[in-house]
Amino acid sequence: MAEPGGEAGSAGPAQGGKKQGWLKRHLPTRETIDSYRLLRPFAKRLRHPSLWHMNHRSVPRAVSLGLGVGVIMPFMHIPLAAMLAIPARANVMIAAASTLVVNPLTIPAMYYAAYRIGKWELRHDAGVIDPQAAAQAGGELGRMLFWAHHASGPIALGILTLSASAAALGYLVSAILWRLRIRAKWRRRHALRA
């Protein structure tokens, strides 16, 4: 099998270098899309520069897309974000990497926050769920299903709110950071010339 992303010996001695070398060898690039049989039908779309290069439009789009998808779908979010990056003309790698904010360590806090936000948005107060009705649901599984049923509406609305907020905030922050980075580069260039 051809090594589309580079040579096998290009990875550095550090662990991070090994991972980067492995990624370079196994991920398609803009130039090597035709070598993958499954990607050939989409090759024209996949060659768009915004999908592979980092610029002031593709990076904020990718961060926004990755965060939005990652919050809504806590599993299989990397392939979905990569696929959605194509029509959005967002950087594919940044979109996939941005989904990693949602992981097994952050999911419990995210769902608790989603429940609290959704409960506030729906104006649920503490007395909506009757504890006696929950006790009559019968058995531990029945009680868990009863509580899950009454919490599902607030959690769903909260997840949508968190996803939209994360996407908007991610776009804004990444666009600002990109501009600051470009200004710093320009200042360094002017300082070197002077």
VOFI-563997 format. One line per field, with one value per residue (C-alpha): z, y, x negated; residue number from 1. Coordinates in nm, 2 decimals. Example, Ala and Ser with C-alpha at 12.3 -4.5 7.8 and 13.67 -1.06 7.14 Angstrom:
// VOFI-563997
z	(0.78,0.71);
y	(-0.45,-0.11);
x	(-1.23,-1.37);
i	(1,2);
END
This chain:
// VOFI-563997
z	(0.00,-0.09,0.19,0.09,0.36,0.35,0.41,0.69,0.85,0.88,1.24,1.51,1.80,2.04,2.09,1.94,1.64,1.60,1.61,1.37,1.13,1.16,1.08,0.79,0.65,0.69,0.63,0.27,0.16,-0.11,-0.35,-0.28,-0.30,-0.63,-0.48,-0.26,-0.46,-0.22,-0.25,-0.63,-0.69,-0.46,-0.56,-0.73,-0.42,-0.19,-0.37,-0.26,-0.08,0.22,0.32,0.37,0.43,0.73,0.65,0.82,0.69,0.70,1.06,1.24,1.03,1.13,1.50,1.50,1.31,1.53,1.86,1.74,1.61,1.91,2.16,1.98,1.91,2.18,1.96,1.60,1.59,1.42,1.09,1.09,1.15,0.87,0.63,0.71,0.67,0.30,0.20,0.47,0.31,0.66,0.74,0.77,1.03,1.25,1.24,1.34,1.61,1.76,1.83,2.08,2.34,2.41,2.56,2.84,3.10,2.99,2.90,3.25,3.32,2.98,3.03,3.37,3.24,2.95,3.20,3.41,3.11,2.95,3.28,3.31,2.95,2.99,3.32,3.50,3.87,4.13,4.19,3.84,3.90,4.17,4.40,4.49,4.12,4.08,4.38,4.23,3.90,4.06,4.10,4.05,3.67,3.66,3.87,3.65,3.34,3.50,3.58,3.24,3.07,3.26,3.22,2.84,2.73,2.93,2.83,2.46,2.47,2.68,2.44,2.14,2.33,2.44,2.08,1.93,2.20,2.16,1.78,1.80,2.07,1.90,1.57,1.75,1.96,1.67,1.44,1.70,1.77,1.40,1.36,1.66,1.52,1.18,1.34,1.55,1.23,1.06,1.36,1.36,0.99,1.02,1.32,1.12,0.83,1.05);
y	(0.00,0.35,0.58,0.89,1.13,1.10,0.88,0.62,0.76,1.12,1.07,1.21,1.01,1.15,0.98,1.28,1.25,0.88,0.97,1.25,1.02,0.76,1.01,1.15,0.79,0.69,1.00,1.12,1.45,1.68,1.55,1.18,1.15,0.97,0.69,0.59,0.40,0.49,0.86,0.88,0.96,1.26,1.37,1.69,1.81,1.69,1.89,2.22,2.41,2.52,2.15,2.11,2.45,2.67,3.01,3.28,3.12,2.74,2.73,2.91,2.71,2.39,2.47,2.57,2.26,2.02,2.17,2.17,1.81,1.69,1.81,1.68,1.34,1.20,0.90,0.87,1.25,1.25,1.09,1.30,1.63,1.53,1.46,1.78,1.98,1.91,2.10,2.37,2.41,2.39,2.24,1.86,1.79,2.09,1.99,1.63,1.74,1.99,1.71,1.57,1.83,1.59,1.28,1.04,1.28,1.58,1.39,1.36,1.73,1.82,1.62,1.76,2.11,2.03,1.90,2.22,2.45,2.26,2.26,2.64,2.69,2.48,2.65,2.32,2.37,2.11,2.00,1.89,1.53,1.37,1.15,0.94,0.86,0.77,0.53,0.37,0.30,-0.02,-0.15,0.02,-0.01,0.14,0.43,0.49,0.49,0.72,0.98,0.94,1.00,1.32,1.44,1.36,1.68,1.92,1.72,1.73,2.10,2.17,1.97,2.17,2.49,2.38,2.27,2.60,2.80,2.60,2.64,3.01,3.06,2.84,3.03,3.37,3.27,3.09,3.39,3.63,3.41,3.38,3.75,3.80,3.54,3.71,4.05,3.91,3.77,4.10,4.28,4.04,4.08,4.46,4.44,4.23,4.46,4.77);
x	(0.00,-0.13,-0.22,-0.01,-0.11,-0.49,-0.79,-0.79,-1.11,-0.97,-0.85,-1.07,-1.21,-0.95,-0.61,-0.43,-0.66,-0.56,-0.19,-0.23,-0.43,-0.16,0.11,-0.09,-0.12,0.24,0.45,0.52,0.39,0.52,0.25,0.31,0.69,0.68,0.48,0.78,1.03,1.32,1.24,1.21,1.58,1.55,1.20,1.30,1.48,1.21,0.94,1.08,0.80,1.01,1.05,0.67,0.52,0.56,0.70,0.91,1.23,1.17,1.04,1.33,1.57,1.40,1.38,1.75,1.85,1.64,1.77,2.13,2.12,1.92,2.18,2.48,2.33,2.10,2.01,1.90,1.86,1.51,1.63,1.95,1.76,1.51,1.79,1.98,1.66,1.66,1.98,1.90,1.56,1.40,1.06,1.12,0.85,0.94,1.31,1.23,0.99,1.24,1.48,1.24,1.34,1.63,1.48,1.56,1.43,1.65,1.97,2.11,2.06,2.19,2.51,2.57,2.52,2.76,3.02,2.99,3.01,3.30,3.49,3.44,3.54,3.86,3.93,3.94,3.94,3.84,4.20,4.29,4.18,4.39,4.17,4.47,4.54,4.18,4.20,4.51,4.33,4.22,3.86,3.53,3.54,3.89,3.78,3.48,3.69,3.95,3.68,3.51,3.85,3.91,3.55,3.52,3.70,3.48,3.16,3.25,3.32,3.01,2.79,2.92,2.85,2.50,2.42,2.53,2.35,2.03,2.04,2.09,1.84,1.58,1.63,1.58,1.28,1.10,1.16,1.02,0.72,0.65,0.65,0.43,0.19,0.18,0.12,-0.17,-0.33,-0.30,-0.46,-0.75,-0.80,-0.80,-1.04,-1.28,-1.27,-1.33);
i	(1,2,3,4,5,6,7,8,9,10,11,12,13,14,15,16,17,18,19,20,21,22,23,24,25,26,27,28,29,30,31,32,33,34,35,36,37,38,39,40,41,42,43,44,45,46,47,48,49,50,51,52,53,54,55,56,57,58,59,60,61,62,63,64,65,66,67,68,69,70,71,72,73,74,75,76,77,78,79,80,81,82,83,84,85,86,87,88,89,90,91,92,93,94,95,96,97,98,99,100,101,102,103,104,105,106,107,108,109,110,111,112,113,114,115,116,117,118,119,120,121,122,123,124,125,126,127,128,129,130,131,132,133,134,135,136,137,138,139,140,141,142,143,144,145,146,147,148,149,150,151,152,153,154,155,156,157,158,159,160,161,162,163,164,165,166,167,168,169,170,171,172,173,174,175,176,177,178,179,180,181,182,183,184,185,186,187,188,189,190,191,192,193,194);
END
